[in-house]
Amino acid sequence: MTDSTDEDAPDCRSCGDPVGPSSEQRVVTTVEDAATVYRHFCSDDCREQWESSNSA
C-alpha cells in the first residue's frame, strides 16, 4: 500500500472523518454492476455501525 496524504485520504463511510493510514483502518470491497466499490472506515467500530445500519 502506498502512503497517502490528508488531501487524498478517503472519508470514513460511517463518521465522515478522513481515513488515514493506521492499523485501525478497514476497507470493505464489493462488486456492484461490474465495478469494484471500496468503502473505507477509520475503525472496526465505524465499519460495524455502517454494517448494522445497512443490514435492514
PDBQT receptor file of N, H, CA, C and O in Angstrom, charges set to zero:
ATOM      1  N   MET A   1       0.847  -1.178   0.000  1.00  0.00    +0.000 N 
ATOM      2  CA  MET A   1       0.000   0.000   0.000  1.00  0.00    +0.000 C 
ATOM      3  C   MET A   1       0.887   1.233   0.000  1.00  0.00    +0.000 C 
ATOM      4  O   MET A   1       1.907   1.270   0.688  1.00  0.00    +0.000 OA
ATOM      5  N   THR A   2       0.512   2.214  -0.748  1.00  0.00    +0.000 N 
ATOM      6  H   THR A   2      -0.317   2.185  -1.308  1.00  0.00    +0.000 HD
ATOM      7  CA  THR A   2       1.314   3.433  -0.818  1.00  0.00    +0.000 C 
ATOM      8  C   THR A   2       0.862   4.410   0.251  1.00  0.00    +0.000 C 
ATOM      9  O   THR A   2      -0.276   4.370   0.719  1.00  0.00    +0.000 OA
ATOM     10  N   ASP A   3       1.775   5.283   0.622  1.00  0.00    +0.000 N 
ATOM     11  H   ASP A   3       2.699   5.316   0.242  1.00  0.00    +0.000 HD
ATOM     12  CA  ASP A   3       1.430   6.321   1.589  1.00  0.00    +0.000 C 
ATOM     13  C   ASP A   3       0.528   7.338   0.919  1.00  0.00    +0.000 C 
ATOM     14  O   ASP A   3       0.677   7.633  -0.267  1.00  0.00    +0.000 OA
ATOM     15  N   SER A   4      -0.414   7.874   1.695  1.00  0.00    +0.000 N 
ATOM     16  H   SER A   4      -0.534   7.634   2.658  1.00  0.00    +0.000 HD
ATOM     17  CA  SER A   4      -1.290   8.898   1.153  1.00  0.00    +0.000 C 
ATOM     18  C   SER A   4      -1.184  10.142   2.019  1.00  0.00    +0.000 C 
ATOM     19  O   SER A   4      -0.716  10.086   3.156  1.00  0.00    +0.000 OA
ATOM     20  N   THR A   5      -1.616  11.246   1.475  1.00  0.00    +0.000 N 
ATOM     21  H   THR A   5      -1.996  11.292   0.551  1.00  0.00    +0.000 HD
ATOM     22  CA  THR A   5      -1.628  12.489   2.228  1.00  0.00    +0.000 C 
ATOM     23  C   THR A   5      -3.042  12.743   2.710  1.00  0.00    +0.000 C 
ATOM     24  O   THR A   5      -3.984  12.089   2.264  1.00  0.00    +0.000 OA
ATOM     25  N   ASP A   6      -3.190  13.682   3.611  1.00  0.00    +0.000 N 
ATOM     26  H   ASP A   6      -2.425  14.214   3.973  1.00  0.00    +0.000 HD
ATOM     27  CA  ASP A   6      -4.521  14.031   4.114  1.00  0.00    +0.000 C 
ATOM     28  C   ASP A   6      -5.429  14.510   2.994  1.00  0.00    +0.000 C 
ATOM     29  O   ASP A   6      -6.644  14.327   3.061  1.00  0.00    +0.000 OA
ATOM     30  N   GLU A   7      -4.848  15.129   1.951  1.00  0.00    +0.000 N 
ATOM     31  H   GLU A   7      -3.861  15.279   1.896  1.00  0.00    +0.000 HD
ATOM     32  CA  GLU A   7      -5.655  15.661   0.862  1.00  0.00    +0.000 C 
ATOM     33  C   GLU A   7      -6.335  14.565   0.053  1.00  0.00    +0.000 C 
ATOM     34  O   GLU A   7      -7.453  14.762  -0.422  1.00  0.00    +0.000 OA
ATOM     35  N   ASP A   8      -5.681  13.403  -0.117  1.00  0.00    +0.000 N 
ATOM     36  H   ASP A   8      -4.772  13.242   0.269  1.00  0.00    +0.000 HD
ATOM     37  CA  ASP A   8      -6.284  12.354  -0.928  1.00  0.00    +0.000 C 
ATOM     38  C   ASP A   8      -6.810  11.190  -0.096  1.00  0.00    +0.000 C 
ATOM     39  O   ASP A   8      -7.157  10.144  -0.644  1.00  0.00    +0.000 OA
ATOM     40  N   ALA A   9      -6.872  11.363   1.225  1.00  0.00    +0.000 N 
ATOM     41  H   ALA A   9      -6.590  12.212   1.670  1.00  0.00    +0.000 HD
ATOM     42  CA  ALA A   9      -7.393  10.317   2.096  1.00  0.00    +0.000 C 
ATOM     43  C   ALA A   9      -8.907  10.218   1.911  1.00  0.00    +0.000 C 
ATOM     44  O   ALA A   9      -9.595  11.239   1.884  1.00  0.00    +0.000 OA
ATOM     45  N   PRO A  10      -9.432   8.993   1.781  1.00  0.00    +0.000 N 
ATOM     46  CA  PRO A  10     -10.879   8.838   1.652  1.00  0.00    +0.000 C 
ATOM     47  C   PRO A  10     -11.568   9.143   2.981  1.00  0.00    +0.000 C 
ATOM     48  O   PRO A  10     -10.938   9.095   4.037  1.00  0.00    +0.000 OA
ATOM     49  N   ASP A  11     -12.848   9.455   2.923  1.00  0.00    +0.000 N 
ATOM     50  H   ASP A  11     -13.359   9.495   2.065  1.00  0.00    +0.000 HD
ATOM     51  CA  ASP A  11     -13.623   9.702   4.131  1.00  0.00    +0.000 C 
ATOM     52  C   ASP A  11     -14.239   8.402   4.622  1.00  0.00    +0.000 C 
ATOM     53  O   ASP A  11     -14.603   7.535   3.828  1.00  0.00    +0.000 OA
ATOM     54  N   CYS A  12     -14.352   8.277   5.932  1.00  0.00    +0.000 N 
ATOM     55  H   CYS A  12     -14.056   8.981   6.577  1.00  0.00    +0.000 HD
ATOM     56  CA  CYS A  12     -14.992   7.122   6.546  1.00  0.00    +0.000 C 
ATOM     57  C   CYS A  12     -16.473   7.114   6.154  1.00  0.00    +0.000 C 
ATOM     58  O   CYS A  12     -17.153   8.134   6.263  1.00  0.00    +0.000 OA
ATOM     59  N   ARG A  13     -16.966   5.959   5.697  1.00  0.00    +0.000 N 
ATOM     60  H   ARG A  13     -16.414   5.130   5.609  1.00  0.00    +0.000 HD
ATOM     61  CA  ARG A  13     -18.365   5.855   5.270  1.00  0.00    +0.000 C 
ATOM     62  C   ARG A  13     -19.343   5.987   6.430  1.00  0.00    +0.000 C 
ATOM     63  O   ARG A  13     -20.531   6.225   6.213  1.00  0.00    +0.000 OA
ATOM     64  N   SER A  14     -18.861   5.835   7.648  1.00  0.00    +0.000 N 
ATOM     65  H   SER A  14     -17.896   5.642   7.824  1.00  0.00    +0.000 HD
ATOM     66  CA  SER A  14     -19.746   5.906   8.804  1.00  0.00    +0.000 C 
ATOM     67  C   SER A  14     -19.741   7.286   9.453  1.00  0.00    +0.000 C 
ATOM     68  O   SER A  14     -20.794   7.904   9.609  1.00  0.00    +0.000 OA
ATOM     69  N   CYS A  15     -18.554   7.771   9.831  1.00  0.00    +0.000 N 
ATOM     70  H   CYS A  15     -17.699   7.268   9.703  1.00  0.00    +0.000 HD
ATOM     71  CA  CYS A  15     -18.489   9.036  10.567  1.00  0.00    +0.000 C 
ATOM     72  C   CYS A  15     -18.081  10.234   9.708  1.00  0.00    +0.000 C 
ATOM     73  O   CYS A  15     -18.282  11.378  10.115  1.00  0.00    +0.000 OA
ATOM     74  N   GLY A  16     -17.509   9.985   8.519  1.00  0.00    +0.000 N 
ATOM     75  H   GLY A  16     -17.346   9.056   8.188  1.00  0.00    +0.000 HD
ATOM     76  CA  GLY A  16     -17.128  11.072   7.630  1.00  0.00    +0.000 C 
ATOM     77  C   GLY A  16     -15.737  11.632   7.850  1.00  0.00    +0.000 C 
ATOM     78  O   GLY A  16     -15.294  12.488   7.085  1.00  0.00    +0.000 OA
ATOM     79  N   ASP A  17     -15.030  11.165   8.886  1.00  0.00    +0.000 N 
ATOM     80  H   ASP A  17     -15.390  10.469   9.508  1.00  0.00    +0.000 HD
ATOM     81  CA  ASP A  17     -13.663  11.632   9.132  1.00  0.00    +0.000 C 
ATOM     82  C   ASP A  17     -12.720  11.071   8.067  1.00  0.00    +0.000 C 
ATOM     83  O   ASP A  17     -12.969   9.990   7.533  1.00  0.00    +0.000 OA
ATOM     84  N   PRO A  18     -11.641  11.793   7.752  1.00  0.00    +0.000 N 
ATOM     85  CA  PRO A  18     -10.659  11.256   6.805  1.00  0.00    +0.000 C 
ATOM     86  C   PRO A  18     -10.031   9.975   7.363  1.00  0.00    +0.000 C 
ATOM     87  O   PRO A  18      -9.717   9.898   8.550  1.00  0.00    +0.000 OA
ATOM     88  N   VAL A  19      -9.854   8.984   6.507  1.00  0.00    +0.000 N 
ATOM     89  H   VAL A  19     -10.109   9.047   5.543  1.00  0.00    +0.000 HD
ATOM     90  CA  VAL A  19      -9.259   7.709   6.908  1.00  0.00    +0.000 C 
ATOM     91  C   VAL A  19      -7.780   7.757   6.570  1.00  0.00    +0.000 C 
ATOM     92  O   VAL A  19      -7.399   7.707   5.400  1.00  0.00    +0.000 OA
ATOM     93  N   GLY A  20      -6.962   7.853   7.581  1.00  0.00    +0.000 N 
ATOM     94  H   GLY A  20      -7.271   7.894   8.532  1.00  0.00    +0.000 HD
ATOM     95  CA  GLY A  20      -5.523   7.889   7.379  1.00  0.00    +0.000 C 
ATOM     96  C   GLY A  20      -4.937   6.502   7.534  1.00  0.00    +0.000 C 
ATOM     97  O   GLY A  20      -5.605   5.596   8.034  1.00  0.00    +0.000 OA
ATOM     98  N   PRO A  21      -3.708   6.327   7.114  1.00  0.00    +0.000 N 
ATOM     99  CA  PRO A  21      -3.062   5.020   7.262  1.00  0.00    +0.000 C 
ATOM    100  C   PRO A  21      -2.843   4.690   8.732  1.00  0.00    +0.000 C 
ATOM    101  O   PRO A  21      -2.125   5.399   9.438  1.00  0.00    +0.000 OA
ATOM    102  N   SER A  22      -3.459   3.622   9.180  1.00  0.00    +0.000 N 
ATOM    103  H   SER A  22      -4.042   3.046   8.606  1.00  0.00    +0.000 HD
ATOM    104  CA  SER A  22      -3.282   3.159  10.552  1.00  0.00    +0.000 C 
ATOM    105  C   SER A  22      -3.690   1.701  10.649  1.00  0.00    +0.000 C 
ATOM    106  O   SER A  22      -4.288   1.153   9.723  1.00  0.00    +0.000 OA
ATOM    107  N   SER A  23      -3.372   1.083  11.752  1.00  0.00    +0.000 N 
ATOM    108  H   SER A  23      -2.886   1.528  12.504  1.00  0.00    +0.000 HD
ATOM    109  CA  SER A  23      -3.748  -0.315  11.941  1.00  0.00    +0.000 C 
ATOM    110  C   SER A  23      -5.248  -0.462  12.186  1.00  0.00    +0.000 C 
ATOM    111  O   SER A  23      -5.776  -1.572  12.116  1.00  0.00    +0.000 OA
ATOM    112  N   GLU A  24      -5.931   0.624  12.468  1.00  0.00    +0.000 N 
ATOM    113  H   GLU A  24      -5.503   1.526  12.525  1.00  0.00    +0.000 HD
ATOM    114  CA  GLU A  24      -7.379   0.601  12.709  1.00  0.00    +0.000 C 
ATOM    115  C   GLU A  24      -8.187   0.696  11.416  1.00  0.00    +0.000 C 
ATOM    116  O   GLU A  24      -9.368   0.349  11.406  1.00  0.00    +0.000 OA
ATOM    117  N   GLN A  25      -7.583   1.152  10.344  1.00  0.00    +0.000 N 
ATOM    118  H   GLN A  25      -6.624   1.435  10.353  1.00  0.00    +0.000 HD
ATOM    119  CA  GLN A  25      -8.273   1.366   9.070  1.00  0.00    +0.000 C 
ATOM    120  C   GLN A  25      -8.833   0.054   8.526  1.00  0.00    +0.000 C 
ATOM    121  O   GLN A  25      -8.169  -0.981   8.592  1.00  0.00    +0.000 OA
ATOM    122  N   ARG A  26     -10.053   0.094   7.989  1.00  0.00    +0.000 N 
ATOM    123  H   ARG A  26     -10.592   0.934   7.935  1.00  0.00    +0.000 HD
ATOM    124  CA  ARG A  26     -10.683  -1.069   7.380  1.00  0.00    +0.000 C 
ATOM    125  C   ARG A  26     -11.246  -0.674   6.022  1.00  0.00    +0.000 C 
ATOM    126  O   ARG A  26     -11.694   0.456   5.832  1.00  0.00    +0.000 OA
ATOM    127  N   VAL A  27     -11.220  -1.617   5.074  1.00  0.00    +0.000 N 
ATOM    128  H   VAL A  27     -10.855  -2.535   5.229  1.00  0.00    +0.000 HD
ATOM    129  CA  VAL A  27     -11.782  -1.392   3.737  1.00  0.00    +0.000 C 
ATOM    130  C   VAL A  27     -12.661  -2.579   3.402  1.00  0.00    +0.000 C 
ATOM    131  O   VAL A  27     -12.236  -3.729   3.517  1.00  0.00    +0.000 OA
ATOM    132  N   VAL A  28     -13.899  -2.297   2.983  1.00  0.00    +0.000 N 
ATOM    133  H   VAL A  28     -14.244  -1.363   2.890  1.00  0.00    +0.000 HD
ATOM    134  CA  VAL A  28     -14.820  -3.333   2.527  1.00  0.00    +0.000 C 
ATOM    135  C   VAL A  28     -14.902  -3.199   1.014  1.00  0.00    +0.000 C 
ATOM    136  O   VAL A  28     -15.237  -2.133   0.496  1.00  0.00    +0.000 OA
ATOM    137  N   THR A  29     -14.595  -4.282   0.306  1.00  0.00    +0.000 N 
ATOM    138  H   THR A  29     -14.323  -5.148   0.727  1.00  0.00    +0.000 HD
ATOM    139  CA  THR A  29     -14.586  -4.278  -1.153  1.00  0.00    +0.000 C 
ATOM    140  C   THR A  29     -15.729  -5.138  -1.672  1.00  0.00    +0.000 C 
ATOM    141  O   THR A  29     -15.891  -6.282  -1.246  1.00  0.00    +0.000 OA
ATOM    142  N   THR A  30     -16.522  -4.593  -2.589  1.00  0.00    +0.000 N 
ATOM    143  H   THR A  30     -16.390  -3.664  -2.934  1.00  0.00    +0.000 HD
ATOM    144  CA  THR A  30     -17.614  -5.334  -3.215  1.00  0.00    +0.000 C 
ATOM    145  C   THR A  30     -17.615  -5.060  -4.711  1.00  0.00    +0.000 C 
ATOM    146  O   THR A  30     -16.963  -4.130  -5.185  1.00  0.00    +0.000 OA
ATOM    147  N   VAL A  31     -18.358  -5.887  -5.452  1.00  0.00    +0.000 N 
ATOM    148  H   VAL A  31     -18.887  -6.643  -5.066  1.00  0.00    +0.000 HD
ATOM    149  CA  VAL A  31     -18.543  -5.660  -6.877  1.00  0.00    +0.000 C 
ATOM    150  C   VAL A  31     -20.018  -5.331  -7.093  1.00  0.00    +0.000 C 
ATOM    151  O   VAL A  31     -20.900  -6.111  -6.733  1.00  0.00    +0.000 OA
ATOM    152  N   GLU A  32     -20.269  -4.175  -7.681  1.00  0.00    +0.000 N 
ATOM    153  H   GLU A  32     -19.553  -3.541  -7.973  1.00  0.00    +0.000 HD
ATOM    154  CA  GLU A  32     -21.621  -3.719  -7.953  1.00  0.00    +0.000 C 
ATOM    155  C   GLU A  32     -21.701  -3.266  -9.403  1.00  0.00    +0.000 C 
ATOM    156  O   GLU A  32     -20.937  -2.404  -9.836  1.00  0.00    +0.000 OA
ATOM    157  N   ASP A  33     -22.625  -3.850 -10.146  1.00  0.00    +0.000 N 
ATOM    158  H   ASP A  33     -23.246  -4.550  -9.794  1.00  0.00    +0.000 HD
ATOM    159  CA  ASP A  33     -22.795  -3.505 -11.560  1.00  0.00    +0.000 C 
ATOM    160  C   ASP A  33     -21.476  -3.596 -12.327  1.00  0.00    +0.000 C 
ATOM    161  O   ASP A  33     -21.144  -2.717 -13.122  1.00  0.00    +0.000 OA
ATOM    162  N   ALA A  34     -20.739  -4.664 -12.074  1.00  0.00    +0.000 N 
ATOM    163  H   ALA A  34     -21.010  -5.378 -11.428  1.00  0.00    +0.000 HD
ATOM    164  CA  ALA A  34     -19.471  -4.972 -12.739  1.00  0.00    +0.000 C 
ATOM    165  C   ALA A  34     -18.364  -3.959 -12.430  1.00  0.00    +0.000 C 
ATOM    166  O   ALA A  34     -17.385  -3.868 -13.169  1.00  0.00    +0.000 OA
ATOM    167  N   ALA A  35     -18.515  -3.206 -11.349  1.00  0.00    +0.000 N 
ATOM    168  H   ALA A  35     -19.311  -3.279 -10.749  1.00  0.00    +0.000 HD
ATOM    169  CA  ALA A  35     -17.484  -2.253 -10.936  1.00  0.00    +0.000 C 
ATOM    170  C   ALA A  35     -17.084  -2.551  -9.494  1.00  0.00    +0.000 C 
ATOM    171  O   ALA A  35     -17.924  -2.912  -8.671  1.00  0.00    +0.000 OA
ATOM    172  N   THR A  36     -15.813  -2.398  -9.199  1.00  0.00    +0.000 N 
ATOM    173  H   THR A  36     -15.130  -2.104  -9.867  1.00  0.00    +0.000 HD
ATOM    174  CA  THR A  36     -15.319  -2.602  -7.849  1.00  0.00    +0.000 C 
ATOM    175  C   THR A  36     -15.594  -1.356  -7.017  1.00  0.00    +0.000 C 
ATOM    176  O   THR A  36     -15.295  -0.237  -7.433  1.00  0.00    +0.000 OA
ATOM    177  N   VAL A  37     -16.171  -1.569  -5.829  1.00  0.00    +0.000 N 
ATOM    178  H   VAL A  37     -16.414  -2.478  -5.491  1.00  0.00    +0.000 HD
ATOM    179  CA  VAL A  37     -16.502  -0.469  -4.935  1.00  0.00    +0.000 C 
ATOM    180  C   VAL A  37     -15.735  -0.667  -3.629  1.00  0.00    +0.000 C 
ATOM    181  O   VAL A  37     -15.793  -1.736  -3.023  1.00  0.00    +0.000 OA
ATOM    182  N   TYR A  38     -15.016   0.373  -3.201  1.00  0.00    +0.000 N 
ATOM    183  H   TYR A  38     -14.969   1.242  -3.694  1.00  0.00    +0.000 HD
ATOM    184  CA  TYR A  38     -14.253   0.339  -1.964  1.00  0.00    +0.000 C 
ATOM    185  C   TYR A  38     -14.919   1.265  -0.963  1.00  0.00    +0.000 C 
ATOM    186  O   TYR A  38     -15.150   2.440  -1.245  1.00  0.00    +0.000 OA
ATOM    187  N   ARG A  39     -15.224   0.726   0.206  1.00  0.00    +0.000 N 
ATOM    188  H   ARG A  39     -15.037  -0.229   0.435  1.00  0.00    +0.000 HD
ATOM    189  CA  ARG A  39     -15.792   1.531   1.287  1.00  0.00    +0.000 C 
ATOM    190  C   ARG A  39     -14.769   1.558   2.417  1.00  0.00    +0.000 C 
ATOM    191  O   ARG A  39     -14.391   0.518   2.956  1.00  0.00    +0.000 OA
ATOM    192  N   HIS A  40     -14.332   2.756   2.763  1.00  0.00    +0.000 N 
ATOM    193  H   HIS A  40     -14.639   3.601   2.326  1.00  0.00    +0.000 HD
ATOM    194  CA  HIS A  40     -13.270   2.935   3.755  1.00  0.00    +0.000 C 
ATOM    195  C   HIS A  40     -13.868   3.292   5.115  1.00  0.00    +0.000 C 
ATOM    196  O   HIS A  40     -14.851   4.027   5.208  1.00  0.00    +0.000 OA
ATOM    197  N   PHE A  41     -13.249   2.752   6.165  1.00  0.00    +0.000 N 
ATOM    198  H   PHE A  41     -12.450   2.155   6.089  1.00  0.00    +0.000 HD
ATOM    199  CA  PHE A  41     -13.682   3.009   7.534  1.00  0.00    +0.000 C 
ATOM    200  C   PHE A  41     -12.460   3.282   8.391  1.00  0.00    +0.000 C 
ATOM    201  O   PHE A  41     -11.402   2.687   8.186  1.00  0.00    +0.000 OA
ATOM    202  N   CYS A  42     -12.609   4.184   9.352  1.00  0.00    +0.000 N 
ATOM    203  H   CYS A  42     -13.469   4.667   9.519  1.00  0.00    +0.000 HD
ATOM    204  CA  CYS A  42     -11.469   4.550  10.200  1.00  0.00    +0.000 C 
ATOM    205  C   CYS A  42     -11.244   3.552  11.326  1.00  0.00    +0.000 C 
ATOM    206  O   CYS A  42     -10.187   3.570  11.956  1.00  0.00    +0.000 OA
ATOM    207  N   SER A  43     -12.227   2.669  11.599  1.00  0.00    +0.000 N 
ATOM    208  H   SER A  43     -13.086   2.654  11.087  1.00  0.00    +0.000 HD
ATOM    209  CA  SER A  43     -12.066   1.686  12.670  1.00  0.00    +0.000 C 
ATOM    210  C   SER A  43     -13.075   0.556  12.499  1.00  0.00    +0.000 C 
ATOM    211  O   SER A  43     -14.004   0.650  11.698  1.00  0.00    +0.000 OA
ATOM    212  N   ASP A  44     -12.877  -0.511  13.264  1.00  0.00    +0.000 N 
ATOM    213  H   ASP A  44     -12.122  -0.588  13.915  1.00  0.00    +0.000 HD
ATOM    214  CA  ASP A  44     -13.853  -1.608  13.270  1.00  0.00    +0.000 C 
ATOM    215  C   ASP A  44     -15.203  -1.132  13.777  1.00  0.00    +0.000 C 
ATOM    216  O   ASP A  44     -16.242  -1.579  13.291  1.00  0.00    +0.000 OA
ATOM    217  N   ASP A  45     -15.197  -0.234  14.747  1.00  0.00    +0.000 N 
ATOM    218  H   ASP A  45     -14.353   0.129  15.142  1.00  0.00    +0.000 HD
ATOM    219  CA  ASP A  45     -16.457   0.273  15.296  1.00  0.00    +0.000 C 
ATOM    220  C   ASP A  45     -17.284   0.980  14.219  1.00  0.00    +0.000 C 
ATOM    221  O   ASP A  45     -18.493   0.764  14.126  1.00  0.00    +0.000 OA
ATOM    222  N   CYS A  46     -16.646   1.812  13.415  1.00  0.00    +0.000 N 
ATOM    223  H   CYS A  46     -15.664   1.987  13.490  1.00  0.00    +0.000 HD
ATOM    224  CA  CYS A  46     -17.364   2.506  12.342  1.00  0.00    +0.000 C 
ATOM    225  C   CYS A  46     -17.856   1.511  11.291  1.00  0.00    +0.000 C 
ATOM    226  O   CYS A  46     -18.973   1.644  10.792  1.00  0.00    +0.000 OA
ATOM    227  N   ARG A  47     -17.035   0.521  10.951  1.00  0.00    +0.000 N 
ATOM    228  H   ARG A  47     -16.128   0.413  11.357  1.00  0.00    +0.000 HD
ATOM    229  CA  ARG A  47     -17.449  -0.493   9.986  1.00  0.00    +0.000 C 
ATOM    230  C   ARG A  47     -18.663  -1.262  10.505  1.00  0.00    +0.000 C 
ATOM    231  O   ARG A  47     -19.629  -1.472   9.771  1.00  0.00    +0.000 OA
ATOM    232  N   GLU A  48     -18.611  -1.677  11.760  1.00  0.00    +0.000 N 
ATOM    233  H   GLU A  48     -17.826  -1.507  12.355  1.00  0.00    +0.000 HD
ATOM    234  CA  GLU A  48     -19.723  -2.422  12.351  1.00  0.00    +0.000 C 
ATOM    235  C   GLU A  48     -20.990  -1.573  12.425  1.00  0.00    +0.000 C 
ATOM    236  O   GLU A  48     -22.089  -2.078  12.195  1.00  0.00    +0.000 OA
ATOM    237  N   GLN A  49     -20.843  -0.289  12.745  1.00  0.00    +0.000 N 
ATOM    238  H   GLN A  49     -19.951   0.121  12.931  1.00  0.00    +0.000 HD
ATOM    239  CA  GLN A  49     -22.002   0.600  12.800  1.00  0.00    +0.000 C 
ATOM    240  C   GLN A  49     -22.624   0.748  11.401  1.00  0.00    +0.000 C 
ATOM    241  O   GLN A  49     -23.847   0.719  11.260  1.00  0.00    +0.000 OA
ATOM    242  N   TRP A  50     -21.783   0.905  10.370  1.00  0.00    +0.000 N 
ATOM    243  H   TRP A  50     -20.789   0.929  10.484  1.00  0.00    +0.000 HD
ATOM    244  CA  TRP A  50     -22.274   1.030   8.999  1.00  0.00    +0.000 C 
ATOM    245  C   TRP A  50     -22.971  -0.265   8.571  1.00  0.00    +0.000 C 
ATOM    246  O   TRP A  50     -24.043  -0.220   7.967  1.00  0.00    +0.000 OA
ATOM    247  N   GLU A  51     -22.360  -1.432   8.885  1.00  0.00    +0.000 N 
ATOM    248  H   GLU A  51     -21.489  -1.469   9.375  1.00  0.00    +0.000 HD
ATOM    249  CA  GLU A  51     -22.958  -2.712   8.506  1.00  0.00    +0.000 C 
ATOM    250  C   GLU A  51     -24.309  -2.918   9.186  1.00  0.00    +0.000 C 
ATOM    251  O   GLU A  51     -25.245  -3.407   8.553  1.00  0.00    +0.000 OA
ATOM    252  N   SER A  52     -24.427  -2.555  10.459  1.00  0.00    +0.000 N 
ATOM    253  H   SER A  52     -23.666  -2.158  10.973  1.00  0.00    +0.000 HD
ATOM    254  CA  SER A  52     -25.696  -2.747  11.164  1.00  0.00    +0.000 C 
ATOM    255  C   SER A  52     -26.776  -1.819  10.632  1.00  0.00    +0.000 C 
ATOM    256  O   SER A  52     -27.951  -2.187  10.625  1.00  0.00    +0.000 OA
ATOM    257  N   SER A  53     -26.407  -0.626  10.187  1.00  0.00    +0.000 N 
ATOM    258  H   SER A  53     -25.452  -0.326  10.193  1.00  0.00    +0.000 HD
ATOM    259  CA  SER A  53     -27.407   0.310   9.651  1.00  0.00    +0.000 C 
ATOM    260  C   SER A  53     -27.817  -0.057   8.223  1.00  0.00    +0.000 C 
ATOM    261  O   SER A  53     -28.861   0.395   7.752  1.00  0.00    +0.000 OA
ATOM    262  N   ASN A  54     -27.010  -0.872   7.521  1.00  0.00    +0.000 N 
ATOM    263  H   ASN A  54     -26.162  -1.239   7.903  1.00  0.00    +0.000 HD
ATOM    264  CA  ASN A  54     -27.317  -1.252   6.152  1.00  0.00    +0.000 C 
ATOM    265  C   ASN A  54     -27.827  -2.692   6.024  1.00  0.00    +0.000 C 
ATOM    266  O   ASN A  54     -28.076  -3.162   4.914  1.00  0.00    +0.000 OA
ATOM    267  N   SER A  55     -27.983  -3.385   7.138  1.00  0.00    +0.000 N 
ATOM    268  H   SER A  55     -27.781  -3.004   8.040  1.00  0.00    +0.000 HD
ATOM    269  CA  SER A  55     -28.431  -4.775   7.079  1.00  0.00    +0.000 C 
ATOM    270  C   SER A  55     -29.945  -4.905   7.139  1.00  0.00    +0.000 C 
ATOM    271  O   SER A  55     -30.476  -6.001   6.962  1.00  0.00    +0.000 OA
ATOM    272  N   ALA A  56     -30.627  -3.837   7.378  1.00  0.00    +0.000 N 
ATOM    273  H   ALA A  56     -30.195  -2.947   7.521  1.00  0.00    +0.000 HD
ATOM    274  CA  ALA A  56     -32.090  -3.883   7.499  1.00  0.00    +0.000 C 
ATOM    275  C   ALA A  56     -32.779  -4.003   6.173  1.00  0.00    +0.000 C 
ATOM    276  O   ALA A  56     -34.007  -4.053   6.118  1.00  0.00    +0.000 OA
TER     277      ALA A  56
